[in-house]
């Protein structure tokens, strides 16, 4: 702890907006990737690496994809998952997310295959 009783990464976060390299430095200190930190791009998909080969910041640039309500309905029908968080607009509004969310396996399939 520092003299003020704060952890170094908490102190560093205070000057983060003024330093463009701060996210990368904080990621190196904390061992966690932070938004804005340097990414490591590679032609090798992260899922084809062993755990020991992965490093903080490894990424794989892909095309952008907008998830639509039709995607959620189609995936829910295919998977048989009609949980209210995916389909109940009113019930989902009262949840921690505040709105409907995509199925976890839908997100995983799009991330790994680019489609479902």
C-alpha distance (Angstrom), angle and dihedral (degrees) to the residues before:
residue distance angle dihedral
X1 . . .
X2 3.74 . .
X3 3.81 127.2 .
X4 3.79 90.4 -87.7
X5 3.80 92.5 52.6
X6 3.79 95.5 -110.2
X7 3.76 126.5 124.8
X8 3.83 114.4 -109.5
X9 3.82 94.0 -113.8
X10 3.83 90.1 53.4
X11 3.79 89.7 52.5
X12 3.80 91.3 45.9
X13 3.81 90.4 51.7
X14 3.80 88.5 62.2
X15 3.82 91.7 64.1
X16 3.80 94.5 35.7
X17 3.83 95.7 106.7
X18 3.80 90.6 56.4
X19 3.81 97.1 51.0
X20 3.81 121.8 59.1
X21 3.85 92.4 -162.9
X22 3.79 94.2 51.6
X23 3.84 96.8 96.3
X24 3.81 91.1 53.2
X25 3.81 91.9 47.3
X26 3.80 92.6 47.2
X27 3.81 90.8 48.6
X28 3.80 89.0 54.1
X29 3.82 91.4 49.5
X30 3.80 98.5 43.5
X31 3.81 99.1 34.0
X32 3.81 90.6 -128.7
X33 3.80 128.3 108.7
X34 3.79 114.2 -115.0
X35 3.80 127.5 -162.2
X36 3.78 107.9 -95.4
X37 3.82 94.4 27.6
X38 3.78 119.7 127.3
X39 3.82 114.7 -82.2
X40 3.79 125.2 -142.7
X41 3.80 108.6 -138.5
X42 3.78 121.5 -161.0
X43 3.79 138.8 167.4
X44 3.80 88.9 -128.3
X45 3.80 112.5 89.1
X46 3.84 111.2 -121.2
X47 3.83 89.7 -126.6
X48 3.82 89.0 62.2
X49 3.81 92.6 58.9
X50 3.75 127.5 85.1
X51 3.78 118.6 -116.6
X52 3.80 90.5 -105.6
X53 3.83 91.0 54.8
X54 3.81 94.5 54.5
X55 3.79 118.9 97.7
X56 3.78 132.0 -170.9
X57 3.79 109.2 -85.7
X58 3.82 97.0 25.9
X59 3.79 107.9 151.6
X60 3.76 142.1 168.7
X61 3.79 116.5 -147.8
X62 3.80 111.5 -136.8
X63 3.76 136.5 171.2
X64 3.78 118.2 -78.6
X65 3.76 118.6 -102.7
X66 3.77 128.5 -169.5
X67 3.79 113.1 -147.7
X68 3.80 110.5 -138.7
X69 3.79 133.1 -165.5
X70 3.81 87.1 -108.6
X71 3.83 89.6 59.7
X72 3.81 90.9 52.9
X73 3.81 92.9 47.5
X74 3.80 93.0 46.8
X75 3.80 93.7 47.7
X76 3.80 92.7 44.7
X77 3.80 90.2 51.8
X78 3.77 92.6 47.9
X79 3.82 93.1 46.9
X80 3.79 96.3 37.3
X81 3.80 89.4 -127.2
X82 3.80 110.3 140.6
X83 3.80 97.3 160.3
X84 3.80 112.6 159.5
X85 3.82 93.5 -117.0
X86 3.80 88.2 67.3
X87 3.80 100.7 38.5
X88 3.83 111.5 15.3
X89 3.79 106.1 85.9
X90 3.81 95.1 -176.9
X91 3.81 96.5 42.6
X92 3.81 92.3 44.5
X93 3.81 90.1 51.1
X94 3.81 88.8 65.1
X95 3.81 93.1 50.5
X96 3.81 128.4 94.5
X97 3.83 89.7 -94.5
X98 3.80 94.8 52.0
X99 3.80 93.2 -141.6
X100 3.78 143.3 39.0
X101 3.79 116.4 -63.4
X102 3.80 134.9 -154.9
X103 3.80 121.1 -103.3
X104 3.80 112.8 -93.1
X105 3.79 91.7 -127.9
X106 3.80 90.0 49.3
X107 3.81 89.9 56.3
X108 3.81 90.9 46.2
X109 3.81 93.3 49.1
X110 3.80 92.6 49.3
X111 3.81 90.7 46.9
X112 3.79 93.8 50.8
X113 3.79 103.0 32.9
X114 3.77 104.8 19.7
X115 3.79 88.2 -124.3
X116 3.80 140.7 39.0
